[in-house]
Amino acid sequence: MKITLLNREDINTAKWDRCIDLAHNGLIYAYSWYLDITTNKNWKALVTDDYGFIMPIAVNKKFSFSYIYQPFFTQQSGIFSKNNIDTKTIISFKLFIENKYKYINTNFNFANTSPEDKEISQKTNYILTLSSEYETLRKSFSKNHIRNINKSYKNELSINSKLSVNEIIQFKKQNLKINIPEQNFESLQLILEYCLKTKALKVYGASFKKELIALSVFSFSHNRYYNLISASNDTGFDKKSSFFLFNEFIKDHAEETAILDFEGSNIEGIARFFKGWGAVNVPYYNYKHINSVILKLLKK
């Protein structure tokens, strides 16, 4: 297998996106438009002959050396193909980037399983198959979730699906749990605008007395709804609005040939919330490689 490293300007975008369209493990994060947004067009590609296997890498520079990192709003990267991605292929791609880059911290996707490796760690990602009737799905909800869902419906909440991109961004900024750089909000806005334009966006806002108190926004590709962003203010937490929103989403999309991708998490409380919907863990893989020379420089 011959692997070639291409700069962004040398990538055949049509062939690239076609590969993602057909890939058995295709994900929204790997489309060229998405990568252009999240890396400010600063990404490269590993490709085999005629784009049979492809792998995007986000590249940055520090201390005069280039390194591979995982962009914000991009949970999984790695190798994509319509063909079987076997262990030999994964190892070939890993060795290729190791020979080119001295520091690597990136995520391989759920289909990129490989033998045990001290440089690879498993990350949690919960997904819920939506193909059953809502009442069947509800039977898999945890007892705590059902209690909180019932409480939320006593709080006179309503759904607002007409929020603008600017309203979504502003609400998220006002209710941050961790600091997010402004440039990442700019990327988020572009992602939302693109998905809205292509009708690949589902917006669920929870209102109480006409005031927005929580929201969940979902992007869509490959029969997968991605839990792109969620936010809640104090009233939203008190009113159990997150249980209200996700229950409404699941009711609306039950019996579809699709899955709900909760996008994580390794944080215990968040993982418990996702798992409580009857979701199952389909892990992805973090790959961290540090060349010994670079490691010495970083320790200075």
KEGU-547273 format. One record per residue (C-alpha): residue number from 1; residue in one letter; x, y, z. Coordinates in Angstrom, 3 decimals, m for minus. Example, Ala and Ser with C-alpha at 12.3 -4.5 7.8 and 13.67 -1.06 7.14 Angstrom:
   num   residu         c1         c2         c3
     1        a     12.300     m4.500      7.800
     2        s     13.670     m1.060      7.140
END
This chain:
   num   residu         c1         c2         c3
     1        m      0.000      0.000      0.000
     2        k      1.452      3.322     m1.080
     3        i      0.506      6.278      1.135
     4        t      0.943      9.847     m0.104
     5        l      0.907     13.008      2.007
     6        l     m0.940     15.905      0.345
     7        n     m1.166     19.559      1.304
     8        r     m4.661     21.068      1.391
     9        e     m4.309     22.743     m2.010
    10        d     m3.322     19.432     m3.642
    11        i     m6.316     17.439     m2.374
    12        n     m8.942     16.482     m4.926
    13        t    m11.942     17.680     m2.923
    14        a    m14.502     15.844     m5.062
    15        k    m12.723     12.493     m4.643
    16        w    m12.148     13.167     m0.950
    17        d    m15.789     13.916     m0.172
    18        r    m16.923     11.043     m2.373
    19        c    m14.801      8.694     m0.266
    20        i    m16.436     10.038      2.899
    21        d    m19.890      9.699      1.318
    22        l    m19.294      6.007      0.615
    23        a    m17.189      5.109      3.651
    24        h    m18.685      2.446      5.919
    25        n    m17.361      4.547      8.813
    26        g    m18.092      7.970      7.319
    27        l    m18.464     10.853      9.785
    28        i    m19.333     14.521      9.349
    29        y    m15.973     15.559     10.863
    30        a    m14.086     14.189      7.843
    31        y    m15.760     16.190      5.078
    32        s    m13.502     18.763      3.441
    33        w    m15.833     21.663      4.326
    34        y    m15.840     20.643      7.987
    35        l    m12.062     20.281      8.106
    36        d    m11.614     23.634      6.348
    37        i    m13.679     25.285      9.076
    38        t    m12.189     23.587     12.133
    39        t     m8.552     23.951     11.022
    40        n     m8.850     27.230      9.104
    41        k     m7.844     25.185      6.024
    42        n     m4.623     24.132      7.738
    43        w     m4.925     20.376      7.278
    44        k     m3.214     17.735      5.211
    45        a     m4.264     14.352      3.891
    46        l     m2.869     10.859      3.772
    47        v     m4.289      9.052      0.731
    48        t     m3.744      5.768     m1.059
    49        d     m4.205      5.232     m4.784
    50        d     m7.319      7.003     m6.099
    51        y     m8.466      7.853     m2.562
    52        g     m9.234      4.259     m1.579
    53        f     m8.152      4.953      1.998
    54        i     m7.868      8.477      3.379
    55        m     m6.884     10.106      6.650
    56        p     m7.089     13.821      7.487
    57        i     m4.514     15.348      9.817
    58        a     m4.714     18.779     11.417
    59        v     m1.239     20.296     11.513
    60        n      0.149     23.166     13.556
    61        k      3.610     24.438     14.418
    62        k      5.306     25.240     17.724
    63        f      8.953     25.657     18.679
    64        s      9.776     25.382     14.957
    65        f      8.409     21.830     14.650
    66        s      5.112     20.698     13.145
    67        y      2.733     18.503     15.100
    68        i     m0.631     16.791     14.658
    69        y     m3.520     17.779     16.912
    70        q     m7.264     17.160     17.247
    71        p     m9.367     20.191     16.227
    72        f    m12.183     21.566     18.368
    73        f    m15.695     20.242     17.542
    74        t    m14.070     17.191     15.950
    75        q    m14.412     14.115     18.088
    76        q    m13.052     11.490     15.686
    77        s    m10.586     11.494     12.794
    78        g     m8.480      8.563     11.601
    79        i     m8.783      6.390      8.505
    80        f    m11.905      6.296      6.316
    81        s    m12.800      3.962      3.465
    82        k    m15.601      1.956      1.883
    83        n    m13.202     m1.004      2.172
    84        n    m12.351     m3.017      5.258
    85        i     m9.823     m1.163      7.430
    86        d     m7.685     m3.959      8.804
    87        t     m4.901     m3.897     11.374
    88        k     m2.178     m3.858      8.699
    89        t     m3.672     m0.704      7.163
    90        i     m3.921      1.060     10.520
    91        i     m0.316      0.234     11.377
    92        s      0.850      1.479      7.960
    93        f     m0.840      4.855      8.466
    94        k      0.476      5.143     12.032
    95        l      4.050      4.442     10.990
    96        f      3.752      6.936      8.142
    97        i      2.787      9.844     10.372
    98        e      5.304      8.829     13.041
    99        n      8.063      9.163     10.472
   100        k      6.823     12.624      9.463
   101        y      5.817     14.157     12.804
   102        k      7.530     14.030     16.167
   103        y      4.472     14.941     18.231
   104        i      1.046     13.447     17.544
   105        n     m2.142     13.746     19.572
   106        t     m5.125     12.756     17.466
   107        n     m8.209     10.558     17.601
   108        f     m8.810      7.535     15.420
   109        n    m12.453      6.665     14.743
   110        f    m14.601      3.815     16.009
   111        a    m13.684      1.559     13.048
   112        n     m9.920      1.965     13.522
   113        t     m9.361     m0.749     16.093
   114        s     m5.824     m2.090     16.402
   115        p     m3.773     m4.362     18.668
   116        e     m2.960     m3.117     22.167
   117        d     m0.551     m0.217     22.016
   118        k      0.726      1.865     24.936
   119        e      0.308      4.987     22.780
   120        i     m3.399      4.320     22.167
   121        s     m6.142      4.806     24.751
   122        q     m9.839      4.059     24.425
   123        k    m12.362      6.912     24.671
   124        t    m16.049      6.587     25.494
   125        n    m18.784      7.497     23.026
   126        y    m22.445      6.663     23.590
   127        i    m24.862      6.103     20.720
   128        l    m28.553      5.255     20.648
   129        t    m30.182      3.389     17.761
   130        l    m33.448      5.143     16.971
   131        s    m35.128      2.542     14.739
   132        s    m37.579      1.265     17.376
   133        e    m40.872      2.846     18.401
   134        y    m40.603      5.504     21.101
   135        e    m42.329      3.359     23.729
   136        t    m39.821      0.581     23.068
   137        l    m36.908      3.012     23.361
   138        r    m38.349      4.413     26.581
   139        k    m38.229      0.974     28.209
   140        s    m34.411      1.220     28.055
   141        f    m34.304      4.589     29.850
   142        s    m32.975      4.467     33.401
   143        k    m35.452      4.864     36.255
   144        n    m33.762      8.128     37.207
   145        h    m34.178      9.441     33.665
   146        i    m37.859      8.558     33.600
   147        r    m38.368     10.363     36.930
   148        n    m36.601     13.476     35.627
   149        i    m38.462     13.367     32.313
   150        n    m41.766     13.244     34.186
   151        k    m40.672     16.159     36.385
   152        s    m39.677     18.217     33.341
   153        y    m43.112     17.848     31.759
   154        k    m44.721     19.335     34.858
   155        n    m42.689     22.537     34.399
   156        e    m44.669     24.018     31.512
   157        l    m41.738     23.928     29.096
   158        s    m42.116     24.396     25.363
   159        i    m39.935     23.668     22.329
   160        n    m38.427     26.497     20.296
   161        s    m36.970     25.239     17.006
   162        k    m36.754     28.646     15.331
   163        l    m33.588     29.909     17.002
   164        s    m31.131     31.702     14.732
   165        v    m27.455     30.814     14.593
   166        n    m26.614     34.054     16.407
   167        e    m29.112     33.251     19.178
   168        i    m27.586     29.799     19.583
   169        i    m24.059     31.194     19.793
   170        q    m25.003     33.929     22.266
   171        f    m26.839     31.521     24.567
   172        k    m23.891     29.136     24.520
   173        k    m21.475     31.972     25.343
   174        q    m23.644     33.112     28.243
   175        n    m23.763     29.638     29.770
   176        l    m20.243     28.270     29.387
   177        k    m18.990     25.612     31.784
   178        i    m15.444     25.813     30.426
   179        n    m13.654     28.621     28.618
   180        i    m13.788     28.379     24.832
   181        p    m11.531     30.615     22.710
   182        e    m13.339     33.105     20.505
   183        q    m11.848     31.555     17.356
   184        n    m13.623     28.303     18.218
   185        f    m16.930     30.131     18.419
   186        e    m16.207     31.483     14.955
   187        s    m15.727     27.897     13.755
   188        l    m18.927     26.824     15.494
   189        q    m20.872     29.589     13.793
   190        l    m19.609     28.498     10.369
   191        i    m20.504     24.855     11.089
   192        l    m24.003     25.828     12.181
   193        e    m24.503     28.060      9.138
   194        y    m23.339     25.347      6.737
   195        c    m25.556     22.683      8.322
   196        l    m28.519     25.056      8.331
   197        k    m27.980     25.853      4.641
   198        t    m27.796     22.159      3.743
   199        k    m30.765     21.235      5.959
   200        a    m28.529     19.120      8.189
   201        l    m29.320     20.933     11.442
   202        k    m31.900     20.211     14.145
   203        v    m32.412     22.899     16.795
   204        y    m34.190     22.160     20.084
   205        g    m34.583     25.043     22.496
   206        a    m36.468     24.787     25.791
   207        s    m38.448     27.847     26.806
   208        f    m40.110     28.692     30.119
   209        k    m42.524     31.630     30.107
   210        k    m41.162     32.570     26.676
   211        e    m37.567     32.704     27.984
   212        l    m34.910     30.421     26.487
   213        i    m33.480     28.317     29.326
   214        a    m31.696     25.475     27.484
   215        l    m30.843     24.217     24.029
   216        s    m29.491     21.199     22.207
   217        v    m28.351     21.405     18.602
   218        f    m27.784     18.394     16.371
   219        s    m25.932     18.124     13.062
   220        f    m26.615     15.244     10.672
   221        s    m24.790     12.986      8.225
   222        h    m24.493      9.265      7.454
   223        n    m27.823      8.537      9.214
   224        r    m26.285      9.908     12.399
   225        y    m27.474     12.829     14.515
   226        y    m24.533     14.417     16.330
   227        n    m25.053     16.137     19.680
   228        l    m23.091     19.145     18.456
   229        i    m23.712     21.532     21.356
   230        s    m25.883     21.742     24.467
   231        a    m26.282     24.550     26.979
   232        s    m28.479     25.399     29.939
   233        n    m28.835     28.270     32.385
   234        d    m29.691     27.856     36.080
   235        t    m33.413     27.830     35.401
   236        g    m32.876     25.145     32.790
   237        f    m31.106     22.935     35.310
   238        d    m33.827     23.478     37.895
   239        k    m36.546     22.638     35.373
   240        k    m34.767     19.438     34.188
   241        s    m34.776     20.900     30.687
   242        s    m32.041     18.620     29.311
   243        f    m34.257     15.595     30.004
   244        f    m37.151     17.399     28.303
   245        l    m35.100     18.270     25.200
   246        f    m33.529     14.870     24.615
   247        n    m36.818     13.094     25.253
   248        e    m38.535     15.331     22.698
   249        f    m35.748     14.684     20.190
   250        i    m35.968     10.922     20.668
   251        k    m39.774     10.995     20.327
   252        d    m39.509     13.022     17.115
   253        h    m36.927     10.713     15.524
   254        a    m38.015      7.305     16.802
   255        e    m38.449      4.685     14.076
   256        e    m35.895      6.367     11.817
   257        t    m33.031      4.374     10.336
   258        a    m30.599      6.525     12.260
   259        i    m28.594      6.794     15.443
   260        l    m28.204      9.533     18.017
   261        d    m24.518     10.156     18.696
   262        f    m24.144     11.759     22.123
   263        e    m20.435     12.548     21.420
   264        g    m18.884     11.248     24.640
   265        s    m18.038     11.326     27.407
   266        n    m15.253     10.200     29.764
   267        i    m16.606     12.547     32.446
   268        e    m18.573     10.304     34.798
   269        g    m21.645     12.494     35.298
   270        i    m22.053     13.270     31.598
   271        a    m21.486      9.642     30.638
   272        r    m24.178      8.593     33.122
   273        f    m26.604     11.073     31.556
   274        f    m25.951      9.683     28.058
   275        k    m26.044      6.055     29.152
   276        g    m29.350      6.647     30.941
   277        w    m31.129      6.958     27.575
   278        g    m30.353      3.333     26.816
   279        a    m27.314      4.281     24.764
   280        v    m24.377      1.912     24.322
   281        n    m20.673      2.698     24.288
   282        v    m19.040      2.503     20.846
   283        p    m15.496      3.667     21.653
   284        y    m13.012      5.593     19.573
   285        y     m9.262      5.836     20.136
   286        n     m6.835      8.553     21.137
   287        y     m3.358      8.174     19.695
   288        k     m0.550     10.070     21.377
   289        h      3.026      9.790     20.163
   290        i      5.934     11.903     21.395
   291        n      9.380     11.503     19.874
   292        s     12.079     11.255     22.545
   293        v     13.922     14.345     21.227
   294        i     10.771     16.474     21.413
   295        l      9.988     15.093     24.857
   296        k     13.381     16.328     26.111
   297        l     12.711     19.795     24.673
   298        l      9.308     19.985     26.354
   299        k     10.789     19.058     29.726
   300        k     13.323     21.883     29.634
END
